[in-house]
Amino acid sequence: MAHPIQRNGAFSSTRLSRFFALRTLFASAMAFALFLFVSLFLLSSSDSSSSNYADVGSYGFRSTRRSVLAVKSDPLKPRLDQIRKQAEDHKSLALAYASYARKLKLENSKLVRVFADLSRNYTDLMSKPSYRALFEPDSLVIDESVLRQFEKEVKERIKVTRQVISEAKESFDNQLKIQKLKDTIFAVNEQLTKSKKQGAFSSLIAAKSIPKSLHCLAMRLMEERIAHPEKYSDEGKPTPPELEDPKLYHYAIFSDNVIAASVVVNSAVKNAKEPWKHVFHVVTDKMNLGAMQVMFKMRDYNGSHIEVKAVEDYKFLNSSYVPVLRQLESANLQRFYFENKIENATKDTTNMKFRNPKYLSMLNHLRFYLPEMYPKLHRILFLDDDVVVQRDLTGLWKIDMDGKVNGAVETCFGSFHRYAQYMNFSHPLIKEKFNPKACGWAYGMNFFDLDAWRKEKCTEQYHYWQNLNENRTLWKLGTLPPGLITFYSTTKPLDKSWHVLGLGYNPSISMDEIRNAAVVHFNGNMKPWLDIAMNQFRPLWTKHVDYDMEFVQACNFGL
């Protein structure tokens, strides 16, 4: 009988052998099952993709096609997006340059066409049938070789675009600078025009306003006239024979400025060799008559004779005879001058001054009635109230006038101060009667032969043309244009040294020319009695102001 231990050992050995046999069988079954699963999977995968493989050709390899899921994790999609973005960006850049070239008015230039073609090339490239599949949203795969070819063509176009932009940039920068310069010039011109208008308007206000000292002087003189009427009135007294003596030297001065008229007389008397032979006919308006009478009665003028009258004293000067007075009564002219409306505003600085009613003042137009005002005289010298006499003027009476009416200094040089600048030569009547290149002359110092005036009927000529110009179509306003017309063929040119003009606006007049002048004229806005006068010329006038007169001192004139 066997030992119990031996029996137990034999049982255990049998069980171990069975366990290992079962484990080997299970492992074999699992391996077979796994093999079967893999085989089925590979067979299935091979069947589904067998139609997607193709022969590469002579290169001996196959290009791989990827599914949509594979593309999302593949670098080809971002690469395609980047290439496309670069193409779109450079297309937009070319369009922008083309648009800017048109803005700079370069439509006919080669650059505009080049940039337009470049932009079109990008569009054509992305529309090619061979590349169209790259951008279709339902495309499942991307062909890498096609992508590489697309990238190559895009880079070539980008290179050309950048090269063209680089070459055109300098031209565009220059055009930009030119355009900016043009814009700047235009803006500066606009500002300059506005400033000129404002300056001209301010200058006119300064020039036409009455200074406080001048107003004070006129009031104090008038106060003296009212206080002592018997000392200054000429009513009831016989007319001194010297006032009508044709053998004497007669002057006509028409002014409403007391101090200015006194300077003209003072300077003429001071430089006269025989002052007792000089007669001054001063005419003012009714308002300033008393002040003028006191001014010229308070001192002796070295024996010279002075007559002071008002415009109203000449009874023939009425609206039935004088066109200017009749025109002042018209409603249209009153609206033009005195109504403050937008449509009356002038649009340029040259016309602005003609809105001043002084251009229709009778004092300004008295110069056209000299023969009737002084019927017994043969010759007379007309002086504006803004002149200064610097030497004896009797030489004018010795000039042979050659039958001419008006002796005056001509002002034309080159194309300036010709008749075309004073009259409207688009009007057929002006164009027919006058030469636009005829030389202009100046008012301010004019020597008139009154006998020749009467013979030529110059006043009638003046009336004829003044009546035609009621609507201001022949000339603007003022007295120089009708004077140029009235004395068109009857003016004798005088030597320029008799009359030097421009001291009221031209600072560049030489002092030698001024020293040699018989009469200097402060024509312009910067009158010597105003604060805006030019300092280098003012002493020529102020030295003839009667500062010893108590009324002048009381009004602080010239301070």
C-alpha positions in Angstrom: 0.0 0.0 0.0 1.4 3.4 -0.9 2.3 6.0 1.5 -0.3 8.8 1.9 2.2 11.5 1.1 3.0 9.9 -2.2 -0.6 9.8 -3.1 -1.1 13.5 -2.4 2.0 14.4 -4.5 0.7 12.5 -7.5 -2.7 14.3 -7.2 -1.1 17.7 -7.1 1.1 17.0 -10.2 -2.0 15.9 -12.2 -3.9 19.1 -11.3 -1.0 21.3 -12.3 -0.6 19.6 -15.7 -4.3 20.2 -16.4 -4.1 23.9 -15.4 -1.2 24.6 -17.8 -3.0 22.7 -20.6 -6.1 24.9 -20.2 -4.1 28.1 -20.1 -2.3 27.2 -23.3 -5.6 26.4 -25.0 -7.1 29.8 -23.9 -4.0 31.7 -25.1 -4.2 30.0 -28.4 -7.9 30.8 -28.7 -7.3 34.5 -27.9 -4.4 34.7 -30.4 -6.5 33.1 -33.0 -9.4 35.5 -32.3 -7.0 38.5 -32.4 -5.5 37.3 -35.6 -9.0 36.8 -37.1 -10.0 40.3 -36.0 -6.9 42.0 -37.4 -7.2 40.1 -40.7 -10.8 41.1 -41.1 -10.0 44.7 -40.3 -7.1 44.8 -42.8 -9.2 43.2 -45.4 -11.9 45.7 -44.8 -9.5 48.7 -44.9 -7.9 47.3 -48.0 -11.2 47.0 -49.8 -12.4 50.5 -48.9 -9.2 52.3 -50.0 -8.0 50.1 -52.9 -9.6 52.5 -55.3 -7.7 55.5 -53.9 -4.2 54.2 -54.7 -2.5 55.3 -58.0 0.7 54.8 -59.6 3.1 57.8 -59.3 4.6 57.1 -62.7 8.3 57.3 -63.5 9.2 58.6 -60.0 8.5 55.2 -58.5 6.5 56.3 -55.5 2.9 57.0 -54.6 1.5 60.2 -53.2 -0.7 59.8 -50.2 -4.3 60.9 -50.1 -5.7 62.0 -46.8 -9.2 62.0 -45.5 -10.9 65.2 -44.1 -10.1 64.0 -40.6 -6.4 63.6 -41.5 -6.3 67.2 -43.1 -7.4 68.9 -39.9 -4.3 67.7 -38.2 -2.1 68.1 -41.3 0.0 71.3 -42.0 -1.3 71.6 -45.6 -4.5 73.3 -44.6 -2.9 76.2 -42.6 -0.3 76.4 -45.3 -3.0 76.8 -48.0 -4.8 79.4 -45.9 -1.6 81.4 -45.4 -0.8 81.4 -49.2 -4.4 82.4 -50.0 -4.2 85.3 -47.4 -0.9 86.5 -48.9 -2.5 86.5 -52.4 -5.6 88.4 -51.1 -3.5 90.9 -49.2 -1.3 91.7 -52.2 -4.4 91.9 -54.5 -5.9 94.5 -52.1 -2.6 96.3 -52.0 -2.5 96.5 -55.8 -6.1 97.8 -55.8 -5.3 100.4 -53.2 -2.4 101.7 -55.2 -4.5 101.8 -58.4 -7.2 103.7 -56.6 -4.7 106.1 -55.1 -3.1 106.7 -58.5 -6.6 107.7 -59.8 -7.1 110.0 -56.9 -3.8 111.7 -57.9 -5.3 112.1 -61.4 -2.9 109.6 -63.0 -5.7 107.8 -64.9 -3.7 107.9 -68.1 -0.4 106.8 -66.5 1.1 103.4 -67.0 1.1 102.7 -63.2 -2.7 102.7 -63.0 -3.0 100.0 -65.7 -0.1 98.0 -64.1 -1.7 97.9 -60.7 -5.1 97.0 -62.2 -3.5 94.1 -64.1 -1.7 92.9 -61.0 -5.0 92.8 -59.0 -6.7 91.0 -61.9 -3.9 88.4 -62.1 -4.5 87.4 -58.5 -8.2 86.9 -59.2 -7.5 84.9 -62.4 -5.0 82.7 -60.5 -7.4 81.6 -57.9 -10.1 81.1 -60.5 -7.9 78.6 -62.5 -9.7 75.2 -62.9 -6.5 73.4 -61.7 -6.6 75.4 -58.4 -10.4 75.8 -58.0 -10.6 72.5 -56.1 -8.3 73.8 -53.3 -10.9 76.4 -52.2 -14.1 74.4 -52.5 -15.6 73.9 -49.1 -16.7 70.3 -49.7 -13.3 69.2 -50.9 -12.2 66.2 -48.9 -8.5 66.0 -49.8 -5.7 68.4 -50.8 -3.2 67.5 -53.5 0.2 68.5 -52.2 1.8 68.8 -55.6 -1.0 71.2 -56.7 -0.6 73.2 -53.6 3.1 73.6 -54.2 2.5 74.7 -57.8 -0.1 77.2 -56.5 2.3 78.5 -53.9 5.0 79.0 -56.5 2.7 81.1 -58.8 1.5 83.2 -55.9 5.1 83.9 -54.8 6.0 84.9 -58.3 3.1 87.4 -58.5 3.9 88.7 -55.0 7.5 89.3 -56.1 6.3 91.3 -59.2 3.8 93.3 -57.1 6.4 94.3 -54.5 8.9 95.2 -57.2 6.3 97.4 -59.0 5.3 99.0 -55.7 8.9 99.7 -54.8 9.5 101.4 -58.2 6.3 103.4 -58.0 6.6 104.4 -54.3 9.0 107.4 -55.1 6.7 108.6 -57.8 3.7 108.2 -55.5 5.5 110.0 -52.7 6.3 112.9 -55.0 2.7 113.1 -56.1 1.5 113.0 -52.5 3.9 115.8 -51.7 2.7 117.8 -54.7 -0.9 117.2 -53.8 -0.3 118.2 -50.2 1.5 121.3 -51.4 -1.4 122.2 -53.7 -3.8 121.8 -50.8 -1.6 123.9 -48.6 -1.3 126.6 -51.2 -5.1 126.6 -51.7 -5.7 126.9 -48.0 -3.2 129.7 -47.7 -4.7 131.5 -50.6 -8.2 131.2 -49.1 -6.8 132.5 -45.8 -4.9 135.3 -47.6 -8.0 136.4 -49.6 -10.0 136.5 -46.4 -7.3 138.4 -44.6 -7.0 140.9 -47.5 -10.8 141.5 -47.4 -10.7 142.0 -43.6 -7.6 144.2 -43.9 -9.1 146.3 -46.7 -12.3 146.7 -44.8 -10.4 147.7 -41.6 -8.2 150.0 -43.6 -11.3 151.7 -45.1 -12.8 152.2 -41.7 -9.5 153.7 -40.4 -9.2 155.9 -43.5 -12.7 157.2 -43.6 -13.3 157.7 -39.9 -12.8 161.2 -38.5 -10.0 161.3 -35.8 -11.0 162.7 -32.4 -8.6 165.6 -32.7 -9.9 166.6 -36.1 -13.5 166.5 -34.9 -12.5 168.5 -31.8 -10.9 171.1 -34.0 -13.9 171.5 -36.2 -16.2 171.8 -33.1 -14.0 174.4 -31.4 -13.7 176.5 -34.6 -17.5 176.3 -35.0 -17.9 177.3 -31.4 -15.8 180.4 -32.1 -17.8 181.2 -35.2 -21.1 181.1 -33.2 -19.6 183.2 -30.4 -18.3 185.9 -32.7 -20.3 185.9 -36.0 -19.4 189.5 -36.9 -15.7 188.7 -37.1 -16.0 185.9 -39.6 -19.1 186.5 -41.8 -18.7 187.9 -45.3 -22.4 188.5 -45.8 -23.3 191.9 -47.0 -19.7 192.7 -47.9 -18.6 193.4 -51.5 -16.6 190.7 -53.3 -12.9 191.6 -53.3 -11.8 192.3 -56.9 -8.8 190.0 -56.5 -11.1 186.9 -56.3 -12.2 187.5 -60.0 -8.9 189.0 -61.3 -7.8 186.7 -64.2 -4.2 188.2 -64.0 -3.6 186.5 -60.6 -2.9 182.9 -59.8 -6.0 181.1 -58.8 -6.4 177.8 -57.0 -9.4 175.6 -56.4 -9.6 173.5 -53.2 -12.7 171.5 -52.4 -12.7 169.9 -49.0 -14.6 169.2 -45.8 -11.4 168.7 -43.8 -10.4 171.9 -42.0 -6.8 170.9 -41.1 -6.1 169.4 -44.5 -7.3 172.4 -46.5 -5.2 174.7 -44.2 -2.1 172.7 -44.9 -2.6 173.0 -48.7 -2.9 176.8 -48.4 0.0 177.1 -45.9 2.4 175.1 -48.0 1.5 176.9 -51.2 1.8 180.3 -49.6 5.1 179.4 -47.9 6.7 178.4 -51.2 5.2 181.2 -53.3 7.6 183.9 -54.5 4.8 186.5 -54.6 2.1 185.2 -52.3 0.0 188.4 -52.7 -0.7 187.3 -56.3 -2.2 184.0 -55.3 -5.9 183.5 -54.7 -7.3 180.4 -53.0 -10.9 179.4 -53.6 -11.9 177.0 -50.8 -15.3 175.3 -51.1 -16.8 173.1 -48.4 -20.2 171.9 -47.3 -22.7 173.8 -45.2 -21.8 171.9 -42.1 -18.1 172.8 -42.2 -18.5 176.3 -43.6 -18.2 178.1 -40.2 -15.1 176.2 -39.1 -13.4 176.9 -42.5 -14.2 180.6 -42.2 -12.7 180.8 -38.7 -9.6 178.8 -39.8 -8.7 181.1 -42.7 -9.7 184.4 -41.0 -7.6 183.9 -37.9 -4.3 184.4 -39.5 -2.6 186.3 -42.3 -1.3 184.4 -45.3 1.4 186.8 -46.4 -1.0 188.9 -48.4 -2.6 186.0 -50.4 -6.4 186.1 -50.9 -8.7 183.4 -49.6 -12.3 182.9 -50.5 -14.4 180.4 -48.4 -17.8 179.3 -49.7 -20.2 176.4 -49.4 -21.5 174.2 -52.2 -25.0 175.4 -51.5 -23.9 178.9 -52.4 -23.7 177.9 -56.1 -27.4 177.9 -56.9 -27.1 176.3 -60.4 -25.9 173.1 -58.8 -29.2 171.4 -58.4 -30.7 168.0 -59.4 -32.3 169.4 -62.5 -28.9 170.3 -63.9 -26.4 168.0 -62.1 -26.7 164.2 -63.0 -25.0 163.1 -59.8 -27.5 164.9 -57.6 -30.4 163.5 -59.7 -28.9 160.0 -59.4 -28.6 160.4 -55.6 -32.4 160.8 -55.5 -33.0 157.4 -57.3 -34.2 154.6 -55.1 -31.7 152.1 -56.7 -28.7 154.1 -55.8 -29.9 154.8 -52.3 -30.4 151.1 -51.7 -26.9 150.4 -53.1 -25.3 152.9 -50.7 -27.4 153.1 -47.7 -29.3 149.8 -47.1 -27.4 147.3 -45.1 -28.3 144.1 -46.9 -26.3 141.0 -48.0 -27.0 141.6 -51.7 -25.3 145.0 -51.4 -22.1 143.5 -50.0 -19.1 143.7 -52.3 -17.3 140.4 -53.0 -13.8 141.8 -53.7 -11.6 144.4 -52.1 -11.2 146.5 -55.2 -14.9 147.2 -55.3 -15.4 147.7 -51.6 -14.2 151.3 -51.6 -16.7 152.3 -54.2 -19.6 151.6 -51.8 -18.5 154.8 -50.0 -21.1 157.5 -50.6 -18.3 160.1 -50.9 -17.9 159.0 -54.5 -21.3 160.7 -55.2 -20.5 163.7 -53.0 -21.0 167.0 -54.7 -17.6 168.2 -53.3 -16.0 165.5 -55.4 -17.8 166.4 -58.6 -17.4 170.1 -58.3 -14.2 169.8 -60.4 -16.4 169.4 -63.5 -18.1 172.8 -63.0 -15.0 175.1 -62.7 -15.9 177.3 -65.7 -19.3 178.0 -64.3 -18.1 178.5 -60.8 -15.5 181.0 -61.9 -16.8 182.6 -65.1 -14.3 185.5 -65.2 -11.2 183.3 -64.9 -9.1 181.9 -67.8 -7.0 179.4 -65.9 -7.1 177.7 -62.6 -5.1 175.1 -60.7 -7.1 172.4 -59.0 -5.5 170.9 -55.8 -6.8 168.0 -53.7 -6.8 168.5 -49.9 -4.3 165.7 -49.4 -1.4 167.4 -51.2 1.6 169.4 -50.0 3.1 172.2 -52.1 6.9 172.2 -52.0 7.9 174.9 -54.5 6.5 177.9 -56.3 3.8 176.8 -58.8 3.6 179.9 -61.0 5.6 178.1 -63.7 2.4 176.2 -64.6 0.8 179.4 -65.8 3.7 179.7 -68.3 3.1 176.3 -69.9 1.8 176.4 -73.5 -1.3 174.1 -73.3 -1.5 173.7 -77.1 -5.3 174.2 -76.9 -5.7 171.4 -74.4 -8.0 171.7 -71.4 -6.3 169.6 -68.7 -2.6 169.6 -67.8 -1.9 166.5 -65.7 0.9 164.1 -64.9 0.4 160.7 -66.5 0.6 157.6 -64.3 0.8 154.7 -66.7 3.8 152.4 -66.9 3.8 149.1 -68.7 0.2 147.8 -68.6 -0.7 149.6 -65.4 -3.0 152.6 -65.2 -4.3 152.3 -68.7 -7.9 153.1 -69.6 -8.8 149.4 -69.6 -8.4 149.4 -65.8 -10.9 152.2 -65.2 -13.7 151.4 -67.7 -15.8 148.5 -68.8 -14.5 147.8 -72.3 -17.0 145.0 -72.7 -19.6 147.7 -73.1 -20.0 148.5 -76.9 -20.1 152.2 -76.4 -16.9 152.3 -74.4 -15.2 149.9 -76.8 -16.1 152.1 -79.7 -15.1 155.5 -78.3 -11.9 154.8 -76.4 -8.6 153.0 -76.7 -8.0 150.5 -73.8 -4.3 151.1 -73.9 -4.6 154.9 -73.6 -2.5 156.3 -70.7 -4.2 157.3 -67.5 -3.4 160.4 -65.5 -3.9 161.6 -62.0 -6.3 163.9 -60.2 -4.8 165.9 -57.3 -2.9 168.6 -59.2 -4.5 169.6 -62.5 -4.0 172.8 -64.4 -7.2 173.7 -66.4 -7.5 176.1 -69.3 -11.0 177.3 -68.7 -11.3 179.0 -72.0 -10.5 175.8 -73.9 -12.9 174.0 -71.5 -15.7 176.2 -72.6 -14.8 175.9 -76.2 -14.7 172.1 -76.0 -17.9 171.9 -74.0 -16.4 169.5 -71.5 -19.1 169.9 -68.9 -21.7 168.8 -71.5 -19.6 165.8 -72.3 -19.4 164.9 -68.6 -23.2 165.2 -68.3 -23.7 162.9 -71.3 -21.5 160.1 -70.0 -22.6 160.5 -66.3 -26.3 160.1 -67.4 -25.4 156.9 -69.3 -23.7 155.5 -66.2 -26.6 155.7 -63.9 -26.7 151.9 -63.6 -22.9 151.8 -63.2 -22.3 149.7 -66.4 -19.7 152.0 -68.0 -17.4 152.4 -65.0 -17.8 151.8 -61.3 -17.8 155.0 -59.4 -15.6 158.0 -58.5 -14.4 161.0 -60.5 -11.3 159.7 -62.3 -13.1 157.5 -64.9 -15.5 160.3 -66.0 -12.5 162.6 -65.9 -10.6 160.3 -68.2 -13.6 160.2 -70.5 -14.3 163.9 -70.4 -10.7 164.9 -71.1 -9.9 161.9 -73.3 -8.3 163.9 -76.2 -7.8 167.2 -74.4 -5.2 166.4 -71.8 -1.6 167.7 -72.0 1.0 165.6 -70.2 3.1 167.5 -67.6 6.5 166.6 -66.4 6.4 164.1 -63.6 8.3 166.3 -61.2 5.2 168.6 -61.0 3.2 165.9 -59.2 4.5 162.9 -57.2 1.8 160.5 -56.1 1.6 157.5 -53.7 2.6 158.8 -50.3 -0.6 157.4 -48.9 0.1 153.8 -49.9 3.6 153.3 -51.4 6.4 153.2 -48.9 9.1 152.7 -51.6 9.0 156.2 -53.2 12.5 157.6 -53.1 13.3 160.6 -51.1 15.1 162.2 -54.0 12.0 162.0 -56.1 10.0 163.5 -53.3 12.5 166.4 -52.8 12.4 167.3 -56.5 8.6 167.3 -56.6 6.6 170.5 -56.8 3.6 168.8 -55.3 3.5 165.6 -53.3 0.2 163.7 -53.0 -0.9 161.5 -50.1 -3.4 159.6 -52.2 -4.4 156.3 -50.7 -5.8 155.3 -47.3 -2.8 156.3 -45.1 -3.5 160.0 -44.9 -1.0 162.1 -43.0 -3.6 163.2 -40.4 -4.4 159.6 -39.5 -2.6 157.3 -37.1 -2.0 154.8 -39.9 0.1 157.3 -41.9 3.6 156.2 -43.0 6.0 157.8 -40.5 8.7 158.5 -43.1 6.3 160.7 -45.1 4.3 162.3 -42.3 6.8 165.1 -41.5 6.3 166.5 -45.0 2.8 167.3 -44.0 3.0 168.0 -40.3 5.5 170.8 -40.8 2.8 172.9 -42.4 0.2 172.4 -39.6 -0.3 175.6 -37.6 0.5 174.2 -34.2 0.6 177.8 -32.7 -3.2 178.1 -33.2 -4.9 177.8 -29.8 -7.6 175.5 -31.1 -5.1 173.1 -32.6 -3.2 173.0 -29.3 -6.5 172.5 -27.3 -7.3 169.4 -29.4 -3.9 167.8 -29.0 -3.7 167.5 -32.7 -0.8 165.3 -33.9 -0.2 163.7 -30.5 
